[in-house]
Amino acid sequence: MKTQVVETTENWGSTAIRVALGIVLFAHGAQSMLGWFGGFGLKATIEFLSTHMGLPAFIGFVVISIQFFGSLMLLLGLLTRVAALGVFGIFIGMATYHFEYGFYMNWSGVNAGEGFEYHVLVLGMCLMLMISGGGAFSADRKIFKRIL
């Protein structure tokens, strides 16, 4: 079972998807966790998720932790499948919230909220990573080589 979690190949496509997703998620996770890049930080973000989204504070903390630490795991390629599963879970929840706003993002700023098109992309990327693993140049690849 341990090897199935970290097993991966020299797949550079997985590496590209993993790093791209990790970069984007890190920016959002750092906003929520640390207040970087114009974010509000952990306390204010948990309060927002509780007040506006109706999430219990603990669940808000878990969501922020998955976004922040999951992004770091993806960037390193460390337990890629586990990180991708966590991200997949929070993005399923986020997509359901955004269904009422339709499919498209609110690029023009005229709609009340954002659609779920971005979430579809992230879910597809996570599925790919759960299937293929971290790919070339990942901590998973190095760990798997040592196990065998």
N, CA, C and O atoms as a GROMACS GRO file, in nm:
protein
  592
    1MET      N    1   0.083  -0.120   0.000
    1MET     CA    2   0.000   0.000   0.000
    1MET      C    3   0.087   0.126   0.000
    1MET      O    4   0.055   0.222  -0.070
    2LYS      N    5   0.195   0.127   0.078
    2LYS     CA    6   0.283   0.245   0.082
    2LYS      C    7   0.335   0.280  -0.055
    2LYS      O    8   0.338   0.397  -0.093
    3THR      N    9   0.375   0.180  -0.130
    3THR     CA   10   0.433   0.208  -0.261
    3THR      C   11   0.330   0.264  -0.358
    3THR      O   12   0.366   0.343  -0.445
    4GLN      N   13   0.204   0.225  -0.346
    4GLN     CA   14   0.101   0.275  -0.437
    4GLN      C   15   0.076   0.425  -0.416
    4GLN      O   16   0.035   0.493  -0.510
    5VAL      N   17   0.100   0.475  -0.298
    5VAL     CA   18   0.080   0.617  -0.271
    5VAL      C   19   0.189   0.701  -0.336
    5VAL      O   20   0.161   0.809  -0.387
    6VAL      N   21   0.313   0.653  -0.334
    6VAL     CA   22   0.424   0.732  -0.388
    6VAL      C   23   0.473   0.686  -0.524
    6VAL      O   24   0.554   0.754  -0.587
    7GLU      N   25   0.425   0.573  -0.572
    7GLU     CA   26   0.470   0.521  -0.702
    7GLU      C   27   0.438   0.619  -0.813
    7GLU      O   28   0.326   0.669  -0.824
    8THR      N   29   0.536   0.645  -0.896
    8THR     CA   30   0.518   0.734  -1.010
    8THR      C   31   0.624   0.703  -1.114
    8THR      O   32   0.716   0.625  -1.088
    9THR      N   33   0.612   0.762  -1.230
    9THR     CA   34   0.707   0.739  -1.338
    9THR      C   35   0.778   0.869  -1.372
    9THR      O   36   0.756   0.972  -1.308
   10GLU      N   37   0.864   0.864  -1.472
   10GLU     CA   38   0.934   0.984  -1.520
   10GLU      C   39   0.844   1.066  -1.612
   10GLU      O   40   0.889   1.113  -1.717
   11ASN      N   41   0.720   1.082  -1.575
   11ASN     CA   42   0.622   1.152  -1.656
   11ASN      C   43   0.636   1.303  -1.636
   11ASN      O   44   0.603   1.355  -1.529
   12TRP      N   45   0.684   1.373  -1.737
   12TRP     CA   46   0.703   1.518  -1.727
   12TRP      C   47   0.570   1.593  -1.737
   12TRP      O   48   0.562   1.708  -1.692
   13GLY      N   49   0.468   1.531  -1.794
   13GLY     CA   50   0.336   1.593  -1.798
   13GLY      C   51   0.279   1.608  -1.657
   13GLY      O   52   0.224   1.712  -1.622
   14SER      N   53   0.293   1.503  -1.578
   14SER     CA   54   0.249   1.509  -1.438
   14SER      C   55   0.326   1.615  -1.362
   14SER      O   56   0.269   1.686  -1.279
   15THR      N   57   0.454   1.625  -1.390
   15THR     CA   58   0.536   1.726  -1.323
   15THR      C   59   0.485   1.867  -1.356
   15THR      O   60   0.471   1.951  -1.267
   16ALA      N   61   0.458   1.892  -1.483
   16ALA     CA   62   0.409   2.023  -1.525
   16ALA      C   63   0.276   2.057  -1.459
   16ALA      O   64   0.257   2.169  -1.411
   17ILE      N   65   0.184   1.963  -1.457
   17ILE     CA   66   0.053   1.986  -1.395
   17ILE      C   67   0.069   2.007  -1.245
   17ILE      O   68   0.006   2.096  -1.188
   18ARG      N   69   0.151   1.926  -1.181
   18ARG     CA   70   0.173   1.934  -1.037
   18ARG      C   71   0.230   2.069  -0.998
   18ARG      O   72   0.183   2.131  -0.902
   19VAL      N   73   0.331   2.116  -1.070
   19VAL     CA   74   0.396   2.243  -1.037
   19VAL      C   75   0.303   2.361  -1.065
   19VAL      O   76   0.294   2.454  -0.985
   20ALA      N   77   0.233   2.358  -1.179
   20ALA     CA   78   0.140   2.467  -1.211
   20ALA      C   79   0.030   2.477  -1.106
   20ALA      O   80  -0.001   2.586  -1.058
   21LEU      N   81  -0.029   2.364  -1.071
   21LEU     CA   82  -0.134   2.365  -0.969
   21LEU      C   83  -0.078   2.408  -0.834
   21LEU      O   84  -0.144   2.483  -0.761
   22GLY      N   85   0.041   2.362  -0.801
   22GLY     CA   86   0.104   2.401  -0.674
   22GLY      C   87   0.128   2.550  -0.665
   22GLY      O   88   0.106   2.610  -0.559
   23ILE      N   89   0.173   2.612  -0.773
   23ILE     CA   90   0.199   2.756  -0.773
   23ILE      C   91   0.070   2.835  -0.751
   23ILE      O   92   0.065   2.925  -0.668
   24VAL      N   93  -0.034   2.801  -0.826
   24VAL     CA   94  -0.161   2.873  -0.815
   24VAL      C   95  -0.222   2.854  -0.676
   24VAL      O   96  -0.268   2.949  -0.614
   25LEU      N   97  -0.221   2.730  -0.628
   25LEU     CA   98  -0.277   2.704  -0.494
   25LEU      C   99  -0.195   2.770  -0.384
   25LEU      O  100  -0.250   2.815  -0.284
   26PHE      N  101  -0.063   2.776  -0.401
   26PHE     CA  102   0.020   2.839  -0.299
   26PHE      C  103  -0.016   2.986  -0.282
   26PHE      O  104  -0.026   3.035  -0.170
   27ALA      N  105  -0.037   3.055  -0.393
   27ALA     CA  106  -0.073   3.196  -0.384
   27ALA      C  107  -0.201   3.215  -0.304
   27ALA      O  108  -0.208   3.302  -0.218
   28HIS      N  109  -0.302   3.134  -0.332
   28HIS     CA  110  -0.429   3.144  -0.259
   28HIS      C  111  -0.414   3.096  -0.115
   28HIS      O  112  -0.469   3.157  -0.023
   29GLY      N  113  -0.342   2.987  -0.096
   29GLY     CA  114  -0.321   2.936   0.039
   29GLY      C  115  -0.243   3.033   0.126
   29GLY      O  116  -0.271   3.046   0.245
   30ALA      N  117  -0.144   3.100   0.068
   30ALA     CA  118  -0.064   3.198   0.143
   30ALA      C  119  -0.147   3.321   0.178
   30ALA      O  120  -0.125   3.383   0.282
   31GLN      N  121  -0.240   3.357   0.092
   31GLN     CA  122  -0.332   3.466   0.126
   31GLN      C  123  -0.413   3.430   0.250
   31GLN      O  124  -0.426   3.510   0.343
   32SER      N  125  -0.467   3.310   0.249
   32SER     CA  126  -0.554   3.267   0.358
   32SER      C  127  -0.479   3.236   0.486
   32SER      O  128  -0.524   3.272   0.595
   33MET      N  129  -0.366   3.171   0.476
   33MET     CA  130  -0.292   3.127   0.593
   33MET      C  131  -0.205   3.238   0.651
   33MET      O  132  -0.202   3.258   0.773
   34LEU      N  133  -0.134   3.312   0.565
   34LEU     CA  134  -0.033   3.406   0.611
   34LEU      C  135  -0.067   3.553   0.588
   34LEU      O  136   0.001   3.641   0.640
   35GLY      N  137  -0.170   3.579   0.511
   35GLY     CA  138  -0.202   3.718   0.478
   35GLY      C  139  -0.114   3.776   0.369
   35GLY      O  140  -0.113   3.897   0.349
   36TRP      N  141  -0.040   3.692   0.297
   36TRP     CA  142   0.046   3.738   0.189
   36TRP      C  143  -0.038   3.771   0.065
   36TRP      O  144  -0.155   3.734   0.057
   37PHE      N  145   0.021   3.842  -0.028
   37PHE     CA  146  -0.039   3.871  -0.160
   37PHE      C  147  -0.176   3.937  -0.146
   37PHE      O  148  -0.266   3.909  -0.225
   38GLY      N  149  -0.192   4.022  -0.047
   38GLY     CA  150  -0.318   4.094  -0.028
   38GLY      C  151  -0.425   4.015   0.045
   38GLY      O  152  -0.540   4.058   0.052
   39GLY      N  153  -0.389   3.900   0.100
   39GLY     CA  154  -0.487   3.820   0.174
   39GLY      C  155  -0.511   3.873   0.314
   39GLY      O  156  -0.447   3.970   0.356
   40PHE      N  157  -0.601   3.810   0.385
   40PHE     CA  158  -0.641   3.857   0.516
   40PHE      C  159  -0.583   3.775   0.632
   40PHE      O  160  -0.598   3.813   0.748
   41GLY      N  161  -0.517   3.665   0.601
   41GLY     CA  162  -0.458   3.583   0.706
   41GLY      C  163  -0.556   3.482   0.764
   41GLY      O  164  -0.674   3.480   0.730
   42LEU      N  165  -0.504   3.397   0.850
   42LEU     CA  166  -0.576   3.282   0.902
   42LEU      C  167  -0.703   3.320   0.978
   42LEU      O  168  -0.812   3.273   0.944
   43LYS      N  169  -0.690   3.404   1.078
   43LYS     CA  170  -0.804   3.438   1.163
   43LYS      C  171  -0.918   3.500   1.083
   43LYS      O  172  -1.034   3.459   1.096
   44ALA      N  173  -0.887   3.600   1.002
   44ALA     CA  174  -0.990   3.669   0.924
   44ALA      C  175  -1.052   3.577   0.819
   44ALA      O  176  -1.172   3.586   0.792
   45THR      N  177  -0.972   3.490   0.760
   45THR     CA  178  -1.026   3.399   0.658
   45THR      C  179  -1.118   3.296   0.722
   45THR      O  180  -1.224   3.265   0.666
   46ILE      N  181  -1.079   3.243   0.837
   46ILE     CA  182  -1.168   3.149   0.908
   46ILE      C  183  -1.298   3.218   0.945
   46ILE      O  184  -1.406   3.160   0.932
   47GLU      N  185  -1.290   3.341   0.991
   47GLU     CA  186  -1.410   3.417   1.025
   47GLU      C  187  -1.499   3.437   0.903
   47GLU      O  188  -1.621   3.423   0.912
   48PHE      N  189  -1.438   3.469   0.789
   48PHE     CA  190  -1.514   3.486   0.664
   48PHE      C  191  -1.583   3.355   0.626
   48PHE      O  192  -1.702   3.355   0.593
   49LEU      N  193  -1.509   3.245   0.630
   49LEU     CA  194  -1.567   3.116   0.592
   49LEU      C  195  -1.680   3.076   0.685
   49LEU      O  196  -1.777   3.013   0.643
   50SER      N  197  -1.667   3.111   0.811
   50SER     CA  198  -1.772   3.079   0.908
   50SER      C  199  -1.895   3.167   0.888
   50SER      O  200  -2.008   3.119   0.886
   51THR      N  201  -1.871   3.297   0.875
   51THR     CA  202  -1.980   3.393   0.866
   51THR      C  203  -2.052   3.389   0.731
   51THR      O  204  -2.175   3.382   0.727
   52HIS      N  205  -1.976   3.392   0.622
   52HIS     CA  206  -2.037   3.405   0.489
   52HIS      C  207  -2.066   3.270   0.422
   52HIS      O  208  -2.159   3.259   0.342
   53MET      N  209  -1.988   3.170   0.454
   53MET     CA  210  -2.005   3.041   0.389
   53MET      C  211  -2.074   2.938   0.479
   53MET      O  212  -2.114   2.832   0.433
   54GLY      N  213  -2.087   2.970   0.605
   54GLY     CA  214  -2.154   2.880   0.698
   54GLY      C  215  -2.072   2.760   0.741
   54GLY      O  216  -2.127   2.662   0.791
   55LEU      N  217  -1.940   2.765   0.721
   55LEU     CA  218  -1.855   2.652   0.761
   55LEU      C  219  -1.817   2.664   0.908
   55LEU      O  220  -1.790   2.775   0.956
   56PRO      N  221  -1.815   2.553   0.980
   56PRO     CA  222  -1.762   2.559   1.116
   56PRO      C  223  -1.615   2.602   1.111
   56PRO      O  224  -1.545   2.575   1.013
   57ALA      N  225  -1.568   2.669   1.215
   57ALA     CA  226  -1.431   2.722   1.218
   57ALA      C  227  -1.328   2.611   1.193
   57ALA      O  228  -1.230   2.633   1.122
   58PHE      N  229  -1.350   2.493   1.250
   58PHE     CA  230  -1.254   2.383   1.232
   58PHE      C  231  -1.246   2.344   1.084
   58PHE      O  232  -1.136   2.321   1.033
   59ILE      N  233  -1.359   2.335   1.016
   59ILE     CA  234  -1.359   2.300   0.874
   59ILE      C  235  -1.289   2.409   0.793
   59ILE      O  236  -1.214   2.379   0.700
   60GLY      N  237  -1.313   2.535   0.829
   60GLY     CA  238  -1.242   2.645   0.763
   60GLY      C  239  -1.092   2.631   0.777
   60GLY      O  240  -1.017   2.653   0.682
   61PHE      N  241  -1.047   2.594   0.897
   61PHE     CA  242  -0.904   2.573   0.921
   61PHE      C  243  -0.852   2.458   0.836
   61PHE      O  244  -0.742   2.467   0.781
   62VAL      N  245  -0.928   2.351   0.826
   62VAL     CA  246  -0.887   2.236   0.744
   62VAL      C  247  -0.876   2.276   0.597
   62VAL      O  248  -0.780   2.238   0.530
   63VAL      N  249  -0.973   2.351   0.547
   63VAL     CA  250  -0.971   2.396   0.407
   63VAL      C  251  -0.846   2.480   0.381
   63VAL      O  252  -0.777   2.459   0.281
   64ILE      N  253  -0.818   2.575   0.468
   64ILE     CA  254  -0.702   2.661   0.452
   64ILE      C  255  -0.574   2.580   0.460
   64ILE      O  256  -0.480   2.603   0.383
   65SER      N  257  -0.568   2.484   0.552
   65SER     CA  258  -0.449   2.399   0.566
   65SER      C  259  -0.426   2.314   0.443
   65SER      O  260  -0.312   2.300   0.398
   66ILE      N  261  -0.533   2.258   0.387
   66ILE     CA  262  -0.518   2.178   0.264
   66ILE      C  263  -0.468   2.267   0.151
   66ILE      O  264  -0.380   2.227   0.074
   67GLN      N  265  -0.524   2.386   0.140
   67GLN     CA  266  -0.481   2.476   0.033
   67GLN      C  267  -0.334   2.515   0.050
   67GLN      O  268  -0.259   2.514  -0.048
   68PHE      N  269  -0.293   2.549   0.171
   68PHE     CA  270  -0.157   2.596   0.193
   68PHE      C  271  -0.056   2.480   0.192
   68PHE      O  272   0.038   2.480   0.112
   69PHE      N  273  -0.075   2.384   0.280
   69PHE     CA  274   0.021   2.273   0.290
   69PHE      C  275   0.012   2.179   0.170
   69PHE      O  276   0.112   2.122   0.127
   70GLY      N  277  -0.110   2.164   0.115
   70GLY     CA  278  -0.125   2.083  -0.006
   70GLY      C  279  -0.050   2.142  -0.123
   70GLY      O  280   0.007   2.069  -0.204
   71SER      N  281  -0.048   2.275  -0.132
   71SER     CA  282   0.026   2.339  -0.241
   71SER      C  283   0.176   2.314  -0.226
   71SER      O  284   0.245   2.289  -0.325
   72LEU      N  285   0.226   2.320  -0.104
   72LEU     CA  286   0.368   2.291  -0.081
   72LEU      C  287   0.401   2.146  -0.115
   72LEU      O  288   0.505   2.118  -0.174
   73MET      N  289   0.312   2.056  -0.076
   73MET     CA  290   0.332   1.914  -0.109
   73MET      C  291   0.333   1.893  -0.260
   73MET      O  292   0.414   1.816  -0.312
   74LEU      N  293   0.244   1.962  -0.331
   74LEU     CA  294   0.241   1.950  -0.477
   74LEU      C  295   0.369   2.007  -0.539
   74LEU      O  296   0.425   1.946  -0.630
   75LEU      N  297   0.414   2.120  -0.491
   75LEU     CA  298   0.536   2.179  -0.545
   75LEU      C  299   0.656   2.087  -0.526
   75LEU      O  300   0.741   2.076  -0.614
   76LEU      N  301   0.662   2.021  -0.413
   76LEU     CA  302   0.771   1.927  -0.387
   76LEU      C  303   0.750   1.790  -0.451
   76LEU      O  304   0.844   1.714  -0.469
   77GLY      N  305   0.626   1.761  -0.484
   77GLY     CA  306   0.594   1.627  -0.532
   77GLY      C  307   0.596   1.527  -0.417
   77GLY      O  308   0.630   1.410  -0.437
   78LEU      N  309   0.560   1.572  -0.298
   78LEU     CA  310   0.562   1.488  -0.178
   78LEU      C  311   0.422   1.441  -0.147
   78LEU      O  312   0.332   1.521  -0.121
   79LEU      N  313   0.402   1.309  -0.150
   79LEU     CA  314   0.270   1.250  -0.131
   79LEU      C  315   0.168   1.318  -0.222
   79LEU      O  316   0.062   1.364  -0.179
   80THR      N  317   0.204   1.323  -0.348
   80THR     CA  318   0.125   1.395  -0.449
   80THR      C  319  -0.019   1.348  -0.453
   80THR      O  320  -0.110   1.431  -0.460
   81ARG      N  321  -0.041   1.218  -0.448
   81ARG     CA  322  -0.178   1.166  -0.456
   81ARG      C  323  -0.261   1.210  -0.336
   81ARG      O  324  -0.380   1.241  -0.349
   82VAL      N  325  -0.200   1.212  -0.220
   82VAL     CA  326  -0.270   1.254  -0.098
   82VAL      C  327  -0.305   1.403  -0.107
   82VAL      O  328  -0.418   1.443  -0.078
   83ALA      N  329  -0.209   1.484  -0.149
   83ALA     CA  330  -0.233   1.628  -0.164
   83ALA      C  331  -0.342   1.652  -0.269
   83ALA      O  332  -0.431   1.734  -0.247
   84ALA      N  333  -0.335   1.583  -0.381
   84ALA     CA  334  -0.434   1.601  -0.488
   84ALA      C  335  -0.573   1.559  -0.440
   84ALA      O  336  -0.672   1.622  -0.477
   85LEU      N  337  -0.582   1.454  -0.360
   85LEU     CA  338  -0.711   1.411  -0.306
   85LEU      C  339  -0.768   1.518  -0.213
   85LEU      O  340  -0.888   1.547  -0.220
   86GLY      N  341  -0.686   1.576  -0.128
   86GLY     CA  342  -0.732   1.683  -0.040
   86GLY      C  343  -0.781   1.804  -0.117
   86GLY      O  344  -0.887   1.859  -0.087
   87VAL      N  345  -0.704   1.844  -0.217
   87VAL     CA  346  -0.742   1.959  -0.301
   87VAL      C  347  -0.870   1.926  -0.378
   87VAL      O  348  -0.959   2.011  -0.389
   88PHE      N  349  -0.880   1.806  -0.429
   88PHE     CA  350  -1.001   1.762  -0.499
   88PHE      C  351  -1.123   1.778  -0.409
   88PHE      O  352  -1.227   1.828  -0.451
   89GLY      N  353  -1.110   1.734  -0.285
   89GLY     CA  354  -1.221   1.744  -0.191
   89GLY      C  355  -1.267   1.886  -0.166
   89GLY      O  356  -1.386   1.914  -0.168
   90ILE      N  357  -1.172   1.976  -0.142
   90ILE     CA  358  -1.215   2.114  -0.114
   90ILE      C  359  -1.270   2.180  -0.239
   90ILE      O  360  -1.359   2.266  -0.229
   91PHE      N  361  -1.220   2.143  -0.357
   91PHE     CA  362  -1.272   2.204  -0.479
   91PHE      C  363  -1.408   2.149  -0.519
   91PHE      O  364  -1.484   2.219  -0.587
   92ILE      N  365  -1.442   2.028  -0.479
   92ILE     CA  366  -1.579   1.979  -0.498
   92ILE      C  367  -1.673   2.068  -0.416
   92ILE      O  368  -1.776   2.114  -0.466
   93GLY      N  369  -1.635   2.091  -0.292
   93GLY     CA  370  -1.717   2.178  -0.206
   93GLY      C  371  -1.728   2.318  -0.261
   93GLY      O  372  -1.837   2.376  -0.261
   94MET      N  373  -1.618   2.373  -0.308
   94MET     CA  374  -1.620   2.509  -0.362
   94MET      C  375  -1.702   2.517  -0.490
   94MET      O  376  -1.774   2.615  -0.511
   95ALA      N  377  -1.692   2.417  -0.575
   95ALA     CA  378  -1.768   2.417  -0.701
   95ALA      C  379  -1.918   2.417  -0.673
   95ALA      O  380  -1.993   2.486  -0.741
   96THR      N  381  -1.961   2.340  -0.574
   96THR     CA  382  -2.104   2.335  -0.545
   96THR      C  383  -2.154   2.471  -0.499
   96THR      O  384  -2.268   2.508  -0.528
   97TYR      N  385  -2.072   2.545  -0.428
   97TYR     CA  386  -2.109   2.680  -0.387
   97TYR      C  387  -2.124   2.773  -0.508
   97TYR      O  388  -2.210   2.860  -0.510
   98HIS      N  389  -2.040   2.754  -0.608
   98HIS     CA  390  -2.037   2.843  -0.724
   98HIS      C  391  -2.136   2.805  -0.833
   98HIS      O  392  -2.153   2.880  -0.929
   99PHE      N  393  -2.204   2.690  -0.821
   99PHE     CA  394  -2.301   2.648  -0.922
   99PHE      C  395  -2.406   2.755  -0.950
   99PHE      O  396  -2.445   2.775  -1.065
  100GLU      N  397  -2.452   2.822  -0.847
  100GLU     CA  398  -2.560   2.920  -0.865
  100GLU      C  399  -2.520   3.038  -0.953
  100GLU      O  400  -2.606   3.111  -1.002
  101TYR      N  401  -2.389   3.058  -0.972
  101TYR     CA  402  -2.341   3.169  -1.054
  101TYR      C  403  -2.315   3.129  -1.199
  101TYR      O  404  -2.271   3.212  -1.279
  102GLY      N  405  -2.341   3.004  -1.232
  102GLY     CA  406  -2.321   2.957  -1.368
  102GLY      C  407  -2.181   2.904  -1.390
  102GLY      O  408  -2.103   2.888  -1.296
  103PHE      N  409  -2.150   2.878  -1.515
  103PHE     CA  410  -2.023   2.815  -1.551
  103PHE      C  411  -1.907   2.914  -1.556
  103PHE      O  412  -1.798   2.884  -1.506
  104TYR      N  413  -1.928   3.029  -1.614
  104TYR     CA  414  -1.817   3.119  -1.647
  104TYR      C  415  -1.770   3.204  -1.529
  104TYR      O  416  -1.848   3.242  -1.442
  105MET      N  417  -1.640   3.234  -1.531
  105MET     CA  418  -1.583   3.327  -1.434
  105MET      C  419  -1.643   3.465  -1.461
  105MET      O  420  -1.698   3.490  -1.568
  106ASN      N  421  -1.632   3.552  -1.365
  106ASN     CA  422  -1.690   3.686  -1.373
  106ASN      C  423  -1.583   3.786  -1.416
  106ASN      O  424  -1.549   3.878  -1.341
  107TRP      N  425  -1.531   3.769  -1.537
  107TRP     CA  426  -1.421   3.854  -1.584
  107TRP      C  427  -1.461   4.000  -1.593
  107TRP      O  428  -1.379   4.089  -1.566
  108SER      N  429  -1.584   4.027  -1.631
  108SER     CA  430  -1.627   4.166  -1.649
  108SER      C  431  -1.670   4.232  -1.518
  108SER      O  432  -1.682   4.354  -1.512
  109GLY      N  433  -1.694   4.153  -1.415
  109GLY     CA  434  -1.734   4.208  -1.286
  109GLY      C  435  -1.880   4.248  -1.279
  109GLY      O  436  -1.919   4.316  -1.184
  110VAL      N  437  -1.963   4.209  -1.375
  110VAL     CA  438  -2.103   4.249  -1.374
  110VAL      C  439  -2.194   4.148  -1.304
  110VAL      O  440  -2.306   4.181  -1.267
  111ASN      N  441  -2.147   4.025  -1.287
  111ASN     CA  442  -2.228   3.923  -1.221
  111ASN      C  443  -2.211   3.930  -1.070
  111ASN      O  444  -2.117   3.992  -1.019
  112ALA      N  445  -2.301   3.864  -0.999
  112ALA     CA  446  -2.298   3.865  -0.852
  112ALA      C  447  -2.183   3.782  -0.797
  112ALA      O  448  -2.133   3.811  -0.688
  113GLY      N  449  -2.141   3.679  -0.868
  113GLY     CA  450  -2.034   3.591  -0.818
  113GLY      C  451  -1.959   3.526  -0.932
  113GLY      O  452  -1.981   3.557  -1.049
  114GLU      N  453  -1.870   3.436  -0.896
  114GLU     CA  454  -1.787   3.364  -0.994
  114GLU      C  455  -1.848   3.229  -1.027
  114GLU      O  456  -1.903   3.161  -0.940
  115GLY      N  457  -1.838   3.189  -1.153
  115GLY     CA  458  -1.882   3.058  -1.196
  115GLY      C  459  -1.782   2.950  -1.156
  115GLY      O  460  -1.686   2.978  -1.085
  116PHE      N  461  -1.806   2.828  -1.200
  116PHE     CA  462  -1.727   2.715  -1.155
  116PHE      C  463  -1.628   2.661  -1.259
  116PHE      O  464  -1.577   2.550  -1.242
  117GLU      N  465  -1.601   2.735  -1.366
  117GLU     CA  466  -1.511   2.685  -1.471
  117GLU      C  467  -1.370   2.659  -1.418
  117GLU      O  468  -1.309   2.559  -1.456
  118TYR      N  469  -1.318   2.745  -1.332
  118TYR     CA  470  -1.185   2.726  -1.272
  118TYR      C  471  -1.182   2.597  -1.191
  118TYR      O  472  -1.081   2.526  -1.191
  119HIS      N  473  -1.290   2.568  -1.122
  119HIS     CA  474  -1.297   2.450  -1.038
  119HIS      C  475  -1.290   2.322  -1.122
  119HIS      O  476  -1.230   2.222  -1.080
  120VAL      N  477  -1.352   2.326  -1.239
  120VAL     CA  478  -1.346   2.210  -1.329
  120VAL      C  479  -1.202   2.182  -1.370
  120VAL      O  480  -1.160   2.066  -1.373
  121LEU      N  481  -1.126   2.287  -1.400
  121LEU     CA  482  -0.985   2.268  -1.437
  121LEU      C  483  -0.905   2.208  -1.322
  121LEU      O  484  -0.828   2.114  -1.342
  122VAL      N  485  -0.923   2.261  -1.202
  122VAL     CA  486  -0.849   2.209  -1.085
  122VAL      C  487  -0.889   2.064  -1.058
  122VAL      O  488  -0.802   1.982  -1.030
  123LEU      N  489  -1.017   2.032  -1.067
  123LEU     CA  490  -1.061   1.894  -1.045
  123LEU      C  491  -0.997   1.799  -1.146
  123LEU      O  492  -0.956   1.689  -1.111
  124GLY      N  493  -0.991   1.841  -1.273
  124GLY     CA  494  -0.926   1.759  -1.375
  124GLY      C  495  -0.778   1.740  -1.348
  124GLY      O  496  -0.724   1.630  -1.366
  125MET      N  497  -0.712   1.846  -1.304
  125MET     CA  498  -0.569   1.835  -1.272
  125MET      C  499  -0.548   1.740  -1.154
  125MET      O  500  -0.455   1.659  -1.154
  126CYS      N  501  -0.634   1.751  -1.053
  126CYS     CA  502  -0.622   1.663  -0.937
  126CYS      C  503  -0.645   1.517  -0.975
  126CYS      O  504  -0.574   1.429  -0.928
  127LEU      N  505  -0.745   1.492  -1.060
  127LEU     CA  506  -0.769   1.355  -1.105
  127LEU      C  507  -0.647   1.299  -1.175
  127LEU      O  508  -0.607   1.185  -1.150
  128MET      N  509  -0.588   1.377  -1.262
  128MET     CA  510  -0.467   1.334  -1.334
  128MET      C  511  -0.357   1.298  -1.235
  128MET      O  512  -0.290   1.196  -1.252
  129LEU      N  513  -0.337   1.381  -1.133
  129LEU     CA  514  -0.231   1.357  -1.036
  129LEU      C  515  -0.262   1.237  -0.946
  129LEU      O  516  -0.171   1.165  -0.906
  130MET      N  517  -0.389   1.216  -0.914
  130MET     CA  518  -0.424   1.099  -0.833
  130MET      C  519  -0.401   0.970  -0.912
  130MET      O  520  -0.366   0.868  -0.853
  131ILE      N  521  -0.419   0.976  -1.042
  131ILE     CA  522  -0.398   0.858  -1.127
  131ILE      C  523  -0.249   0.835  -1.152
  131ILE      O  524  -0.201   0.722  -1.137
  132SER      N  525  -0.176   0.939  -1.189
  132SER     CA  526  -0.038   0.921  -1.236
  132SER      C  527   0.069   0.945  -1.131
  132SER      O  528   0.181   0.898  -1.146
  133GLY      N  529   0.036   1.017  -1.025
  133GLY     CA  530   0.138   1.049  -0.925
  133GLY      C  531   0.214   1.175  -0.962
  133GLY      O  532   0.176   1.248  -1.053
  134GLY      N  533   0.321   1.200  -0.890
  134GLY     CA  534   0.397   1.324  -0.900
  134GLY      C  535   0.484   1.340  -1.022
  134GLY      O  536   0.524   1.452  -1.055
  135GLY      N  537   0.514   1.231  -1.091
  135GLY     CA  538   0.594   1.240  -1.212
  135GLY      C  539   0.743   1.258  -1.185
  135GLY      O  540   0.792   1.236  -1.074
  136ALA      N  541   0.812   1.299  -1.289
  136ALA     CA  542   0.956   1.320  -1.282
  136ALA      C  543   0.987   1.433  -1.184
  136ALA      O  544   0.904   1.521  -1.160
  137PHE      N  545   1.104   1.430  -1.130
  137PHE     CA  546   1.152   1.535  -1.041
  137PHE      C  547   1.056   1.560  -0.924
  137PHE      O  548   1.021   1.675  -0.895
  138SER      N  549   1.014   1.453  -0.859
  138SER     CA  550   0.926   1.465  -0.743
  138SER      C  551   0.987   1.390  -0.625
  138SER      O  552   1.063   1.294  -0.644
  139ALA      N  553   0.954   1.434  -0.506
  139ALA     CA  554   0.999   1.363  -0.386
  139ALA      C  555   0.943   1.221  -0.387
  139ALA      O  556   1.009   1.128  -0.342
  140ASP      N  557   0.821   1.204  -0.437
  140ASP     CA  558   0.762   1.071  -0.448
  140ASP      C  559   0.850   0.978  -0.530
  140ASP      O  560   0.869   0.861  -0.495
  141ARG      N  561   0.902   1.027  -0.639
  141ARG     CA  562   0.988   0.946  -0.728
  141ARG      C  563   1.113   0.902  -0.654
  141ARG      O  564   1.155   0.787  -0.667
  142LYS      N  565   1.172   0.990  -0.578
  142LYS     CA  566   1.292   0.956  -0.502
  142LYS      C  567   1.259   0.855  -0.392
  142LYS      O  568   1.335   0.761  -0.369
  143ILE      N  569   1.146   0.874  -0.323
  143ILE     CA  570   1.105   0.782  -0.218
  143ILE      C  571   1.078   0.644  -0.277
  143ILE      O  572   1.121   0.543  -0.222
  144PHE      N  573   1.008   0.640  -0.390
  144PHE     CA  574   0.974   0.512  -0.452
  144PHE      C  575   1.100   0.436  -0.493
  144PHE      O  576   1.106   0.315  -0.477
  145LYS      N  577   1.200   0.507  -0.546
  145LYS     CA  578   1.325   0.443  -0.585
  145LYS      C  579   1.393   0.379  -0.465
  145LYS      O  580   1.452   0.271  -0.477
  146ARG      N  581   1.385   0.445  -0.348
  146ARG     CA  582   1.448   0.391  -0.226
  146ARG      C  583   1.373   0.272  -0.172
  146ARG      O  584   1.436   0.180  -0.118
  147ILE      N  585   1.240   0.269  -0.184
  147ILE     CA  586   1.159   0.157  -0.134
  147ILE      C  587   1.192   0.032  -0.213
  147ILE      O  588   1.201  -0.077  -0.155
  148LEU      N  589   1.210   0.045  -0.343
  148LEU     CA  590   1.243  -0.071  -0.426
  148LEU      C  591   1.389  -0.094  -0.417
  148LEU      O  592   1.441  -0.187  -0.478
   0.00000   0.00000   0.00000
